[in-house]
Amino acid sequence: MAEPRVLTAVPELADPSLVLLTVEEAARRLRIGRTTCFKLVLAGEIESVTVGRLRRVPAEALPAYVTQLRTQLRRRPAVAA
């Protein structure tokens, strides 16, 4: 009798050679939902390009978005408790 196969969760490795990502791939890299990522793309908060009829996110747009979020966070005045 064959041994049962055990499936383990392996984190998806991001392919660093990809220049353009699908919105779903961008969402996975940012650890946010697909719908949230689409909203950010459509609002222009995350840079995107169209290739034919496809919407793609440049890989370098993700670190730029995170930097933008961190900069906004630093500029907010501290709220006194």
Beta strands, then each sheet from edge to edge (+ up, - down):
strand 1: 20-21
strand 2: 49-51
strand 3: 54-58
sheet 1: 1+ 3- 2+
end
